[in-house]
Amino acid sequence: MKLVAIFLICISNIAFAAPAESCPEALDHYKRPLARDKKVHLCEAFKGKVVLIVNTASKCTFTSQYEGLEKLYAKYKNKGLIVAGFPSNDFSGQEPGTEKQIQKFCRLTYGVQFPMFEKTHVRGNSAEPLYRYLSKVTSDAPKWNFHKYLLNRKGEVIGSFASHVRPDSPQLVNVIEQLL
């Protein structure tokens, strides 16, 4: 009789347990950190954070934005901001290096500490699912390096910012501050 009661209690707890939070589509992707082997689930890594997703390149006129992205990350990371860099060689071959070369360049030249991920295709038919989704939701595919997508703490895409919008731009910073 005790066994039946325990079984019924267990079944009722399962039936009435709160449903697990689902992963928003913008973060439901497995990506490998730059120059590493094991992939991470972006949902798990960025849950509850404001996320700025940026396609980057080391040999671009906008490459100096690494400095601004790192400053933005350093200033707001303790309040819940993640800057996530995705190197891409999709625009005029401006990210030709290996992942180890990209990582070394970013750290030594710009002191980048924000998370960087595997080299990624961000445009056209070869775009990775993450970038296909971001482009579809915003109707704004990256036209060049350092295009930015901003997600709120729920993983919802809030905005898309063209390459010329610098990381310290009031247009971007004001939205980030509101979300934090």
N, C-alpha and C positions, 0 to 999 in steps of 0.2 A: 504494500500500500504506500509506504514512504517513497519507494522508487517511482511509482506512478505520479505522486504529487510533485516530486522533484522534476520529473519529465514534463508535466503540465506547466509548471512554473517556467522552465526553460523555454518551452514552445511559446508561451505567452510573451515572454521577454523578447523573443525574436520577432514575433508578429507585431508587437507594438513599439519596437525600437525605432528611433528616428531614422529616416532614410539617410544613407551616406550622402554627403555633399557631392554633387557631380562636378566633373572637371569642365570648365568652360572651354569651348572649342579652340579659342586662341592659345590656350596653354596645354592642350591635350596632344603634346608632341614629345617624343624622346629625342634629345639632342646630345651630342658628345661634346664635352668641354674641349676647348682648343688644345691640341697636342696630347690628348688623353685617349684612353681606350674604352672606358665604360660610359654608356649613355645615361643621362639623367632625365627624369620626367619633369618637364617644366612646371606642371601643376604642383608637384611636391616641392620643387625648389622655390617657386615664386608665390605659393599660396598666401593670400592676404596682403600681397605687396602691390605697390604701384610699379608698373614695368614700362621702361622705355626701350623698345627694340630698335636697333640701328644696324643697317648694313654698312660695313666699313671697308676701307681699302687703304693700303699703305703708301700708294704712289699717286695720290689724287690731290687736286687743288684744295679739297676740303679736309685733307688728312689732319691738319692742325686742330680740327674739331675733337680729336682724341683728348687733347688737353682740357677742353671745356666739358666734355663728357665725364672725364675723371673728376674734375672739380665739382660738377653737379652731383655725381655719385658720392663723393666724400662728404659733401655738405648735407645731403638728405638721406643717406643710407640708414642712419639710426632712426629716422622717422618712417622708414618703410619703402624707400625708393630702390629699385634695382635698375641698373643700366645693363642691357644685354647686347653685346656686340656679335654680329654675324659677318665675318669677313666674306667678301664676294669678289670674284674675278669677272663678273658679268659686264662691266663697263670698261671697254677699251683695255682690258688686261691689266688693270691697275692694282690687282692683288695677286701677282704671279708667284709669290713665295710659298714654301711649304708651311704647314701649320707651326712648326717649331720656329721657323724664321719670322713668321708673323708675330708670334708670342714674344720672341726676343726683342723685335723692333718696338712693339707696343710698350713693353715694360721698360726697356732702356731709354727710349726716346721720349715717351710721354708718361711714364710711371703708372701705366694702366693697371688697376687692381680690380676693376669691375669685371664681372664674368664675360668671358669671350667663348664662343662656340665654334664648332667645326665650320670649315669653308662651306658656303651655302649658295645655291643658285636662287636668285631673288626675282627673276623676271622671265616672262615668256613661257613657252611650253615646258621648259626644264625647271621652272621654279619649284622649290620645295613646298610641301603641303602647308607649312606655316605661312610662307609668303603668299601662296595662292589664296589662303583664307584671309589674310590681312588685306590683300589687294581687293578681294571680292567685297568684303564688308565695308571698306572705305571708298570703293570705286577709285582707288588711287594707288597704282603700282609704282614702285620706285623707278624714277626716271634717271637716277644717278646714284652715286655712293653717298652715304650719310643721310639717307632718307630715314625718318623716324616715325614710329607708331607708338602711341601711348595707351596703356591699358590701366583701368582702375583696379582697386583692390579685389573686385569680383571677377577680374579677368575679362572684362568687357572692353572692347576697343573704343576709346574716347576720341581719338584724333589721329590725323596723319599730318606730318610736317615735312615739307620738301627739304632738300639738301641745303638750300641757302638759309634755312632757319637754324641759327647757331644755338648751341646748348645753353648759352646765357641769355638768349633772346627773351624779353618780357612775355612775348606771345607764348612761349613754351613754359617758362618758369612759373608764370602765374597759374597756368592750368595745373601743373605739378603740385604747387603749393595748395591749391584748392582740394586736390585729391588726397593729399597727405593729412 
